[in-house]
Amino acid sequence: WFTLQYMSGFGNEHVSEDPRCPGALPEGQNNPQVCPYGLYAEQLSGSAFTCPRPTNKRSWLYRILPSVCHKPFKPLKEGHLTQDWDEVEPDPNQLRWKPFEIPKAPQNKLDFVSGLHTLCGAGEPRGRNGIAVHIFVCNTSMLDRCLYNSDGDFLIVPQQGKLLITTEFGKMLVEPNEICVIQQGMRFSVEVFGETRGYILEVYGAHFELPDLGPIGANGLANPRDFLVPVAWYEDRQVPGGYTVISKYQGKLFAAQQDFSPFNVVAWHGNYTPYKYHLEKFMVINAVAFDHADPSIFTVLTAKSTRPGVALADFVIFPPRWGVANNTFRPPYYHRNCMSEFMGLIKGHYEAKEEGFQPGGASLHSMMTPHGPDADCFEKASKAKLEPERVAEGTMAFMFESSLSMAVTKWGLQTSNRLDKNYYKCWEPLKSHFNPKCK
């Protein structure tokens, strides 16, 4: 059994070789006439060759057979992925979903790919500008098949059940309260250990990076050293019955057959890798006098747009922390936003809506759609004694925030049958406290 090991650092130039083949990395060059151990050299590029050095991403893989050795791709009718944002009419309402149902294995076996469902999104991958939010529900492992995303990067947020992810770069174990990013083009296979559920943020045309810190200074939020990258691991395995390589390409799935495992990379080096991060490592910044700092201070990763300071997508968390603000309504305030806000809950109860918003469920507050704490939360927080208190203890809510106006799919609005039709009622008990004679 392979002992899971990692290298640390975000965006570092990493070097790794499977210890079974010492010296597998060529010395002093990337592409020698003959590679050690008779391996093939293959470059995986995550950026244009001519990108500025800080954004230039590539890795060199030294593999038993190159990834080009496969039969032609054919359409694969599986899962519920879509990029058709016009299949139903737009809906500007506040939307909330009950926890998405995980099928029981004997009746309906679903692995990570067949259990993918697109919930909402905007833009499209051919123009390299857009995002999508997917839900995955599965109950069985991927067997002799892998997936790679030609369209963009996957940020995977498991909510129930752990994922053992085998990639071309090595293996990662990703548990609830951790996240992982599988970048564009990287082949991976997901092993699960029972009923499993989670969320995916997909971005087209940009990679995730750490947000700039500005006046915060050199330290804080997600620290680069806490990001973990797998170490090289290979299998030299023939699959006479056929190994299926699945490509997500222009929003659809395609499958190709080959007779060997694609996880045959003996060594690699570069700065374009999969990685994972534990959300408990996040260094929370908060207001310590009065009012709220904007929720951007909770940004773990950002995928920048071409407009300075405007994100294609931000991944934001609301971790346990101290609330100490004086003379302040401490829960999230009422808000209308020029961004789209998709929220999910990994565990616990979200502070602004303790009922109704459940782990494994979600909400979407679209552009300029008002939202905020429910009536019960408002009344309690308006009368609470303002002492230092632990906020969000034992919980972890997160947000995918985007500058794009997201449309919801037919699956999200109808087929999933998880939309909470009574969500709007949580604000109906709000009553006027206005008294013109009382300042």
Secondary structure as GFF3:
##gff-version 3
##sequence-region A 1 439
A	DSSP	beta_strand	6	8	.	.	.	ID=ss1
A	DSSP	beta_strand	14	17	.	.	.	ID=ss2
A	DSSP	three_ten_helix	36	38	.	.	.	ID=ss3
A	DSSP	beta_strand	40	45	.	.	.	ID=ss4
A	DSSP	three_ten_helix	53	55	.	.	.	ID=ss5
A	DSSP	beta_strand	58	63	.	.	.	ID=ss6
A	DSSP	beta_strand	74	75	.	.	.	ID=ss7
A	DSSP	beta_strand	95	97	.	.	.	ID=ss8
A	DSSP	beta_strand	116	124	.	.	.	ID=ss9
A	DSSP	three_ten_helix	125	127	.	.	.	ID=ss10
A	DSSP	beta_strand	129	138	.	.	.	ID=ss11
A	DSSP	beta_strand	145	149	.	.	.	ID=ss12
A	DSSP	beta_strand	153	160	.	.	.	ID=ss13
A	DSSP	beta_strand	163	167	.	.	.	ID=ss14
A	DSSP	beta_strand	170	174	.	.	.	ID=ss15
A	DSSP	beta_strand	178	182	.	.	.	ID=ss16
A	DSSP	beta_strand	188	191	.	.	.	ID=ss17
A	DSSP	beta_strand	196	204	.	.	.	ID=ss18
A	DSSP	three_ten_helix	214	216	.	.	.	ID=ss19
A	DSSP	three_ten_helix	224	226	.	.	.	ID=ss20
A	DSSP	beta_strand	228	230	.	.	.	ID=ss21
A	DSSP	beta_strand	238	249	.	.	.	ID=ss22
A	DSSP	beta_strand	252	260	.	.	.	ID=ss23
A	DSSP	beta_strand	265	270	.	.	.	ID=ss24
A	DSSP	beta_strand	275	278	.	.	.	ID=ss25
A	DSSP	three_ten_helix	279	281	.	.	.	ID=ss26
A	DSSP	three_ten_helix	295	298	.	.	.	ID=ss27
A	DSSP	beta_strand	299	304	.	.	.	ID=ss28
A	DSSP	beta_strand	311	318	.	.	.	ID=ss29
A	DSSP	beta_strand	321	323	.	.	.	ID=ss30
A	DSSP	beta_strand	340	347	.	.	.	ID=ss31
A	DSSP	beta_strand	362	365	.	.	.	ID=ss32
A	DSSP	alpha_helix	375	383	.	.	.	ID=ss33
A	DSSP	beta_strand	389	391	.	.	.	ID=ss34
A	DSSP	beta_strand	396	402	.	.	.	ID=ss35
A	DSSP	beta_strand	407	408	.	.	.	ID=ss36
A	DSSP	alpha_helix	410	410	.	.	.	ID=ss37
A	DSSP	pi_helix	411	415	.	.	.	ID=ss38
A	DSSP	three_ten_helix	423	427	.	.	.	ID=ss39
###
